[in-house]
């Protein structure tokens, strides 16, 4: 189930390699950049490092610390369309996740999404994107991943009105290859979200990162509240975030109670 939870829910590229300069950054105010970060498919290169903590796993009250490295890179297809690459690479340390299973440290499974999105919103201001999502069995320990290859569709829709952003992101992944002894993957991910950005580039966000496992008929429903502030360090835009999570529902062997999230996001406006 940890593989599913890491789906979203965003390595720092050098600015010179990306062919960008500080003059390009000045085109957007801090408030504008903060609002773009609330849009999962904005035309903005961002590289978040998201630190998470959860506990209460199974009968031994196991705990897990993990970092999601989540680069988001848009590419121009033509004058009307972009494709946005969103990658999630989890790095985890966990202890007694599956009963008295000891501790593990290493990489989890990578989730790769590609969204094809119009460059301009619709006449009513709707921003949307659709495409494929892939699950790659890159875990370095069998308790850090599902040991399955997976694929399916993904979509996002949102609207930004003044300081508000409201929308939802979803995907569904089926496994199609991998270790026959491991449980098949057949899971739906749902992430409705709402955020408010102030003129001073503070963002207050509420979302869920819910997963329904069709194999076990279990829900995992963490509710996240995160506060973020966009700053510039030597002209480099960076967003700092901190938040709490409450597990409204989870499987018997899943986390419970409260968790925590810290994040730092490096921005490279196009």
Backbone torsions as a table, in degrees:
resi	resn	phi	psi	omega
1	UNK	NA	-27.5	178.4
2	UNK	-63.5	-32.3	177.3
3	UNK	-59.4	-44.9	-178.2
4	UNK	-64.7	-41.0	-175.1
5	UNK	-67.0	-26.2	-178.9
6	UNK	-79.2	-2.1	-173.7
7	UNK	-59.3	-39.5	179.9
8	UNK	-106.7	-98.5	-170.9
9	UNK	34.4	NA	NA
10	UNK	NA	NA	NA
11	UNK	NA	126.0	-175.7
12	UNK	-56.7	122.0	177.7
13	UNK	-84.7	141.5	178.3
14	UNK	-69.8	141.8	-177.2
15	UNK	-62.6	-37.9	-178.5
16	UNK	-66.6	-32.9	178.8
17	UNK	-69.0	-28.3	-179.4
18	UNK	-85.8	-4.8	177.3
19	UNK	70.4	36.1	-177.1
20	UNK	-118.4	165.6	177.9
21	UNK	-145.7	169.2	-175.3
22	UNK	-63.4	-27.7	179.1
23	UNK	-61.7	-35.7	178.2
24	UNK	-65.5	-36.0	-178.9
25	UNK	-63.7	-33.1	-175.7
26	UNK	-68.0	-12.3	-177.7
27	UNK	-69.9	-22.8	-179.6
28	UNK	-114.8	136.6	173.4
29	UNK	-73.4	166.4	178.1
30	UNK	-60.9	-38.0	178.6
31	UNK	-63.6	-43.2	179.7
32	UNK	-62.4	-42.5	179.6
33	UNK	-64.7	-40.7	178.7
34	UNK	-62.7	-39.1	178.1
35	UNK	-67.3	-37.1	177.9
36	UNK	-63.2	-33.8	178.6
37	UNK	-68.3	-19.6	175.6
38	UNK	-78.8	-10.3	179.1
39	UNK	-102.3	111.2	-176.2
40	UNK	-62.0	-17.2	-177.3
41	UNK	-124.1	31.8	176.8
42	UNK	-68.2	154.6	177.5
43	UNK	-79.6	73.4	-171.4
44	UNK	-154.9	123.9	174.7
45	UNK	-78.9	123.2	177.4
46	UNK	-134.5	145.9	-179.9
47	UNK	-131.2	90.3	177.8
48	UNK	-84.2	145.0	166.9
49	UNK	-115.9	109.9	-171.0
50	UNK	-109.9	113.8	-178.5
51	UNK	-96.2	128.8	-176.4
52	UNK	-130.4	151.6	175.2
53	UNK	-139.0	132.6	174.6
54	UNK	-140.3	156.0	-179.9
55	UNK	-143.7	179.5	177.7
56	UNK	88.0	16.8	-179.0
57	UNK	-73.7	122.4	168.8
58	UNK	63.4	-169.8	-174.3
59	UNK	-69.4	-19.6	-179.3
60	UNK	-97.4	12.5	179.8
61	UNK	51.3	49.9	-177.8
62	UNK	-63.4	161.3	-179.1
63	UNK	-134.7	158.4	-176.1
64	UNK	-144.8	131.5	170.5
65	UNK	-113.3	133.0	177.9
66	UNK	-150.3	150.1	177.6
67	UNK	-115.6	124.5	172.4
68	UNK	-97.9	116.4	172.6
69	UNK	-92.9	118.5	-165.6
70	UNK	-131.9	68.2	179.2
71	UNK	-66.0	136.1	176.5
72	UNK	-119.6	118.3	-174.1
73	UNK	-130.3	116.7	176.3
74	UNK	-88.8	145.2	176.0
75	UNK	-126.7	143.6	177.8
76	UNK	-87.4	123.6	175.1
77	UNK	-86.8	-47.6	177.5
78	UNK	-159.7	-166.9	-175.2
79	UNK	-69.4	-12.2	-176.9
80	UNK	-114.2	-18.6	-170.7
81	UNK	-130.8	143.6	169.3
82	UNK	-115.8	157.3	165.0
83	UNK	-121.7	130.5	-175.9
84	UNK	-112.6	122.0	178.3
85	UNK	-93.9	125.8	176.1
86	UNK	-124.5	117.4	-178.4
87	UNK	-114.9	139.6	174.4
88	UNK	-124.1	115.4	176.6
89	UNK	-114.2	107.6	179.3
90	UNK	-87.7	138.8	172.6
91	UNK	-122.9	120.9	-167.8
92	UNK	-130.6	149.3	162.9
93	UNK	-124.1	131.7	-178.1
94	UNK	-143.8	156.6	-177.3
95	UNK	-139.2	125.9	177.3
96	UNK	53.5	42.6	177.6
97	UNK	-68.0	-38.9	-179.3
98	UNK	-112.4	68.9	-175.5
99	UNK	68.3	-147.4	-179.9
100	UNK	-77.0	65.5	-173.1
101	UNK	-99.9	2.2	-179.9
102	UNK	72.9	-163.1	-176.7
103	UNK	-112.6	151.6	177.0
104	UNK	-134.8	148.8	175.6
105	UNK	-141.6	136.1	176.3
106	UNK	157.1	-162.5	-179.2
107	UNK	-82.8	148.0	169.5
108	UNK	-99.1	-167.9	178.4
109	UNK	-78.4	138.9	179.1
110	UNK	-84.6	136.4	171.1
111	UNK	-111.6	125.4	-178.6
112	UNK	-120.2	119.9	177.8
113	UNK	-115.2	145.7	174.4
114	UNK	-128.8	120.8	-179.7
115	UNK	-110.2	124.9	171.4
116	UNK	-93.4	120.4	-170.0
117	UNK	-137.9	136.2	173.5
118	UNK	-61.3	145.2	179.9
119	UNK	-68.4	-28.8	-177.8
120	UNK	-113.0	144.7	174.7
121	UNK	-64.1	164.8	175.1
122	UNK	-69.0	174.0	179.7
123	UNK	-58.8	-28.5	179.4
124	UNK	-92.3	5.8	175.6
125	UNK	88.6	11.6	-179.4
126	UNK	-80.4	132.2	174.3
127	UNK	-109.0	132.6	-176.9
128	UNK	-147.1	162.3	176.0
129	UNK	-159.5	147.3	178.5
130	UNK	-139.1	158.1	178.1
131	UNK	169.7	-166.1	-179.1
132	UNK	-95.4	157.5	171.5
133	UNK	-129.1	142.4	-177.6
134	UNK	-128.2	142.3	174.9
135	UNK	-112.4	123.0	-175.7
136	UNK	-112.2	125.7	-175.7
137	UNK	-78.8	75.1	-176.4
138	UNK	-99.4	4.7	-177.0
139	UNK	-60.8	140.6	-179.1
140	UNK	-90.9	-1.2	176.7
141	UNK	-145.7	144.3	-175.8
142	UNK	-67.4	-15.2	175.9
143	UNK	-92.6	1.3	177.6
144	UNK	-104.3	-3.6	-179.1
145	UNK	-159.2	178.2	-175.4
146	UNK	-94.9	-7.4	-178.0
147	UNK	54.0	37.6	178.5
148	UNK	-133.5	145.1	167.1
149	UNK	-87.2	137.8	-179.0
150	UNK	-141.0	161.6	178.4
151	UNK	-159.1	163.6	177.9
152	UNK	171.9	-170.9	179.9
153	UNK	-93.9	156.4	173.4
154	UNK	-141.0	154.4	-179.2
155	UNK	-155.0	153.3	175.0
156	UNK	-142.0	143.3	175.6
157	UNK	-143.3	138.8	-179.2
158	UNK	-158.2	167.1	174.1
159	UNK	-140.7	137.5	176.1
160	UNK	-113.6	122.3	-176.8
161	UNK	-132.0	105.5	-175.6
162	UNK	61.7	-130.0	-179.0
163	UNK	-80.4	-6.0	-173.0
164	UNK	-95.4	141.8	169.0
165	UNK	-128.3	128.6	178.8
166	UNK	-138.1	137.9	-178.4
167	UNK	-179.5	-164.6	-179.3
168	UNK	-157.0	146.3	174.7
169	UNK	-124.7	141.0	-178.5
170	UNK	-145.6	155.8	168.6
171	UNK	-154.2	167.3	173.5
172	UNK	-139.6	131.8	-178.4
173	UNK	-122.7	129.3	170.1
174	UNK	-111.2	139.5	172.4
175	UNK	-81.4	145.9	-179.2
176	UNK	-131.3	-5.5	178.8
177	UNK	-163.6	167.2	178.5
178	UNK	129.6	-162.3	-177.3
179	UNK	-66.5	117.7	-178.3
180	UNK	-66.4	-19.2	-179.3
181	UNK	-83.7	-9.2	179.9
182	UNK	-95.3	154.1	-179.2
183	UNK	-61.2	136.5	174.9
184	UNK	-62.6	152.1	177.1
185	UNK	-103.5	124.7	177.5
186	UNK	-150.1	87.1	-167.4
187	UNK	-139.7	142.8	177.7
188	UNK	-109.4	130.7	177.3
189	UNK	-108.4	133.0	-179.8
190	UNK	-130.4	126.4	178.4
191	UNK	-134.1	82.6	168.9
192	UNK	-72.4	144.9	-177.6
193	UNK	-147.1	152.9	174.8
194	UNK	-144.9	138.9	179.8
195	UNK	-145.9	157.9	178.9
196	UNK	-131.9	126.8	-178.8
197	UNK	-114.3	128.7	-178.3
198	UNK	-88.4	165.3	176.7
199	UNK	-60.5	-20.9	179.1
200	UNK	-94.6	16.3	173.0
201	UNK	69.6	26.9	166.3
202	UNK	-87.7	137.7	177.9
203	UNK	-126.0	130.8	178.2
204	UNK	-114.3	118.6	-171.2
205	UNK	-127.0	141.6	175.8
206	UNK	-129.5	131.2	177.2
207	UNK	-154.0	168.3	165.2
208	UNK	-120.2	151.9	176.8
209	UNK	-124.5	70.8	-169.0
210	UNK	-90.4	143.3	177.8
211	UNK	-130.2	133.2	172.4
212	UNK	-110.9	120.8	178.9
213	UNK	-92.0	108.3	-177.0
214	UNK	-72.2	-18.8	178.5
215	UNK	-73.7	-43.1	-177.7
216	UNK	-104.1	-6.8	-178.7
217	UNK	58.4	45.3	179.7
218	UNK	-119.0	143.9	172.1
219	UNK	-100.1	143.8	164.6
220	UNK	-120.7	117.9	-172.8
221	UNK	-131.3	86.6	171.0
222	UNK	-87.4	136.8	176.5
223	UNK	-108.8	120.7	-174.7
224	UNK	-110.2	135.4	169.2
225	UNK	-122.9	122.2	-172.7
226	UNK	-131.1	136.6	174.3
227	UNK	-111.8	131.4	-176.6
228	UNK	-129.6	151.9	175.9
229	UNK	-135.9	127.8	177.5
230	UNK	-92.1	128.0	179.2
231	UNK	-129.7	169.2	174.3
232	UNK	-124.7	125.8	178.7
233	UNK	-113.2	110.8	-176.0
234	UNK	53.0	44.1	178.6
235	UNK	72.6	0.5	176.9
236	UNK	-88.4	117.6	178.0
237	UNK	-70.6	131.2	179.2
238	UNK	-138.1	137.2	173.5
239	UNK	-109.9	129.5	177.7
240	UNK	-107.6	134.4	-174.7
241	UNK	-134.4	149.1	174.2
242	UNK	-147.9	142.6	-178.4
243	UNK	-163.3	174.7	177.4
244	UNK	-122.8	158.1	-179.1
245	UNK	-134.0	139.9	173.8
246	UNK	-123.2	131.6	-179.0
247	UNK	-87.5	99.3	179.4
248	UNK	-71.6	-27.9	178.5
249	UNK	-158.8	146.6	175.6
250	UNK	-164.3	160.5	176.6
251	UNK	-62.1	167.9	-179.1
252	UNK	-59.0	-32.6	-179.3
253	UNK	-96.6	10.0	-177.4
254	UNK	-93.8	179.3	179.7
255	UNK	-72.1	162.3	174.6
256	UNK	-147.8	175.0	-179.8
257	UNK	70.9	-141.4	-175.4
258	UNK	-105.7	149.7	173.3
259	UNK	-130.7	-179.0	-176.9
260	UNK	-137.6	155.4	178.6
261	UNK	-142.0	131.7	170.0
262	UNK	-127.0	146.6	-179.3
263	UNK	-150.7	149.9	169.4
264	UNK	-130.4	130.4	-175.8
265	UNK	-123.5	125.1	175.6
266	UNK	-94.2	132.0	-176.6
267	UNK	-111.4	139.9	177.1
268	UNK	-133.4	81.2	-177.1
269	UNK	-60.0	142.1	179.2
270	UNK	-82.3	NA	NA
